[in-house]
Structure formats: C-alpha cells, structure tokens
C-alpha cells in the first residue's frame, strides 16, 4: 500500500514540475530554411522566418549577424536575444542575389601569360 502511494506521489510530482527549457541549436542565417529559423530562434515565428529567407533570397547572404536587423520585423533586440545561437557561414564567391546585383566573382583561371619578344 505504501509503495503504491509513493509511486503515485512521484508521478504527481513529475507532472507538476515544468519541463526544463532546451537550448536552441546554432542556426546559420545564410543557409537555414524558414522552418528551422522559426523552430530554433526565440521570438521568430513562421512569418518572421519567411521574411528572413525572402530578404536573403532578394539581397544575397548576410555579411554580419547584425545585418539580420535589416529584415522587416526583426529588430536589434531580437538579434541580441538570439546572438549566441546565430551563426554566419561564409558564402562562396560568385553567388549573386536574385535581384540582379552581382556579387564579386573570384577568377579560377590562371593569369594570362605575358608575351615575350
């Protein structure tokens, strides 16, 4: 009988203790999709996550973490609140945003040999 009461007491206590918050995984703002951004960042839901992805698609990759505040609906406070979970990948040269603005392109061709006379 006392074992049954102890078990019930433990079960009741376990249901009353709130779940501990789980730390968010680092998020690369230059490659994460909207679902990942919404799931992992505090204060970012589906609408803001979609705005981040659209901004990146239109303007090209973010150069700094603080550039995230340029996205409509994302302020500096939200960036600061998530800063420890934000990552910024280096973007390969030659990747241009859809808007037509060209990104610098690294030449992989060897320099032309000079002609000798």
C-alpha positions as CSV (number, residue, x, y, z in Angstrom):
1,X,0.0,0.0,0.0
2,X,2.8,2.5,0.9
3,X,4.6,1.6,-2.3
4,X,1.5,2.5,-4.3
5,X,1.2,5.8,-2.5
6,X,4.9,6.6,-3.1
7,X,4.6,5.8,-6.8
8,X,1.5,7.9,-7.2
9,X,3.2,10.8,-5.3
10,X,6.3,10.6,-7.6
11,X,4.0,10.6,-10.7
12,X,2.1,13.5,-9.5
13,X,5.2,15.5,-8.7
14,X,6.7,14.7,-12.1
15,X,3.6,16.1,-13.8
16,X,3.7,19.3,-11.8
17,X,7.3,20.1,-12.5
18,X,7.6,22.2,-15.7
19,X,9.8,20.9,-18.4
20,X,13.3,22.5,-18.4
21,X,13.9,24.7,-21.4
22,X,16.1,23.1,-24.1
23,X,18.9,25.2,-25.5
24,X,18.4,26.1,-29.2
25,X,20.9,24.6,-31.7
26,X,23.1,27.1,-33.5
27,X,21.4,28.4,-36.7
28,X,23.3,29.5,-39.8
29,X,21.3,32.5,-41.0
30,X,22.7,32.2,-44.5
31,X,21.5,28.6,-45.1
32,X,18.7,27.8,-42.6
33,X,15.2,27.3,-44.1
34,X,12.2,29.1,-42.6
35,X,11.1,26.1,-40.6
36,X,14.5,25.9,-38.9
37,X,14.6,29.6,-38.2
38,X,11.1,29.5,-36.7
39,X,11.8,26.4,-34.5
40,X,15.2,27.4,-33.2
41,X,15.1,31.2,-32.7
42,X,13.4,32.9,-29.8
43,X,10.7,35.4,-30.9
44,X,10.8,34.2,-34.6
45,X,7.6,32.5,-35.9
46,X,6.7,31.4,-39.3
47,X,6.1,35.0,-40.7
48,X,9.4,36.4,-39.5
49,X,11.3,33.3,-40.6
50,X,9.8,33.6,-44.1
51,X,10.8,37.3,-44.1
52,X,14.4,36.4,-43.3
53,X,14.5,33.8,-46.1
54,X,12.9,36.2,-48.6
55,X,15.4,39.0,-47.6
56,X,18.3,36.6,-48.1
57,X,16.9,35.5,-51.4
58,X,16.4,39.1,-52.6
59,X,19.5,40.8,-51.2
60,X,22.0,38.0,-51.0
61,X,23.7,36.4,-48.0
62,X,24.0,38.3,-44.7
63,X,27.5,39.7,-44.2
64,X,27.2,40.1,-40.4
65,X,24.9,38.8,-37.7
66,X,23.7,42.4,-37.1
67,X,22.5,42.6,-40.8
68,X,19.7,40.4,-39.7
69,X,18.1,43.5,-38.1
70,X,17.7,44.9,-41.7
71,X,14.8,42.4,-42.2
72,X,11.4,44.0,-41.7
73,X,10.0,42.8,-38.4
74,X,13.4,41.8,-37.0
75,X,14.9,44.4,-34.6
76,X,18.2,44.7,-32.9
77,X,16.7,43.4,-29.6
78,X,15.6,40.2,-31.3
79,X,19.1,39.8,-32.8
80,X,20.7,40.4,-29.5
81,X,18.4,37.9,-27.7
82,X,19.4,35.2,-30.2
83,X,23.0,36.2,-30.8
84,X,24.5,33.2,-29.0
85,X,22.5,30.8,-31.3
86,X,23.2,32.6,-34.6
87,X,26.0,31.5,-37.0
88,X,27.1,33.0,-40.2
89,X,28.5,30.8,-42.9
90,X,31.0,32.0,-45.4
91,X,29.3,32.2,-48.8
92,X,31.1,31.0,-51.9
93,X,32.3,33.7,-54.3
94,X,30.1,34.2,-57.3
95,X,26.8,33.8,-55.5
96,X,24.5,36.6,-56.6
97,X,21.2,37.6,-55.2
98,X,18.1,37.2,-57.4
99,X,17.7,41.0,-57.6
100,X,20.4,41.0,-60.3
101,X,23.1,42.8,-58.2
102,X,26.3,40.9,-59.0
103,X,28.4,39.6,-56.2
104,X,32.2,39.6,-56.6
105,X,33.4,36.6,-58.6
106,X,36.7,35.0,-57.9
107,X,38.6,34.0,-61.0
108,X,39.7,30.4,-61.1
109,X,41.5,30.8,-64.4
110,X,45.3,31.3,-64.3
111,X,46.6,34.7,-65.2
112,X,47.3,35.1,-68.9
113,X,51.0,34.6,-69.8
114,X,52.7,37.7,-70.9
115,X,54.0,37.7,-74.4
116,X,57.8,37.9,-74.8
117,X,59.6,39.4,-77.7
